[in-house]
Amino acid sequence: KADVLITDPPRDGMHKDVVTEIIKMAPQKIVYVSCNSATQARDLSLMKEFYHITKVQAVDMFPQTHHVENVVLLELKKD
């Protein structure tokens, strides 16, 4: 069983079935890296019942452009 899961999906974000499988795996922490904050927000909303957001950090991987990577740390909610 994984303690930490790192995901960096394509621009379209994660398929709903992938989110369901991650929730079933129930890792203690998830690091979600995304280049599209809109699809990341959509995916995070699907996990909000099980995970809370601990940290958020934008990273400028492409200087002098409007593109950034957004990194979110999620932690499993305690029962």
C-alpha positions as CSV (number, residue, x, y, z in Angstrom):
1,K,0.0,0.0,0.0
2,A,1.4,3.4,-1.0
3,D,1.8,6.1,1.7
4,V,2.3,8.8,-0.9
5,L,1.0,9.1,-4.4
6,I,2.3,11.6,-6.9
7,T,0.1,12.5,-9.9
8,D,0.9,14.8,-12.8
9,P,-2.0,14.2,-15.3
10,P,-2.2,15.8,-18.8
11,R,-4.0,19.2,-19.3
12,D,-7.4,17.4,-19.3
13,G,-6.9,16.3,-15.7
14,M,-7.7,12.9,-14.3
15,H,-10.5,10.7,-15.5
16,K,-13.2,10.3,-12.9
17,D,-12.4,6.5,-12.7
18,V,-8.8,7.4,-11.8
19,V,-9.9,9.6,-9.0
20,T,-12.2,6.8,-7.8
21,E,-9.2,4.4,-7.8
22,I,-7.0,6.8,-5.9
23,I,-9.7,7.2,-3.3
24,K,-9.9,3.4,-3.0
25,M,-6.1,3.2,-2.6
26,A,-6.3,5.8,0.3
27,P,-2.7,6.9,0.4
28,Q,-1.9,9.1,3.4
29,K,-0.7,11.9,1.1
30,I,-1.2,12.9,-2.5
31,V,1.0,15.3,-4.4
32,Y,-1.0,16.6,-7.3
33,V,1.0,18.5,-10.0
34,S,-1.0,20.3,-12.7
35,C,-0.5,22.7,-15.6
36,N,-4.2,23.4,-15.7
37,S,-5.7,24.9,-12.5
38,A,-9.3,24.5,-13.7
39,T,-9.1,20.7,-14.2
40,Q,-7.0,20.4,-11.0
41,A,-9.8,22.2,-9.1
42,R,-12.4,19.9,-10.6
43,D,-10.4,16.8,-9.6
44,L,-9.8,18.1,-6.1
45,S,-13.5,18.7,-5.6
46,L,-14.1,15.0,-6.3
47,M,-11.7,14.2,-3.5
48,K,-12.7,16.8,-0.9
49,E,-14.8,14.3,1.1
50,F,-11.7,12.2,1.8
51,Y,-8.8,14.6,1.6
52,H,-8.0,18.1,2.8
53,I,-5.6,20.5,1.1
54,T,-2.5,21.1,3.2
55,K,-0.3,23.2,0.9
56,V,-0.5,24.9,-2.5
57,Q,2.4,26.2,-4.4
58,A,2.6,27.7,-7.9
59,V,5.9,27.0,-9.7
60,D,7.1,29.1,-12.6
61,M,8.6,26.4,-14.8
62,F,8.4,28.5,-18.0
63,P,9.9,32.0,-17.3
64,Q,8.4,34.9,-19.3
65,T,5.2,33.0,-20.1
66,H,1.9,32.8,-18.4
67,H,2.3,29.1,-17.8
68,V,2.8,27.8,-14.3
69,E,2.7,24.4,-12.6
70,N,0.5,24.2,-9.5
71,V,1.5,21.7,-6.8
72,V,-1.1,20.7,-4.2
73,L,-0.4,18.5,-1.1
74,L,-3.5,16.6,0.1
75,E,-3.7,14.6,3.3
76,L,-6.1,11.9,4.1
77,K,-8.8,13.0,6.6
78,K,-8.9,11.3,9.9
79,D,-12.0,9.4,10.8
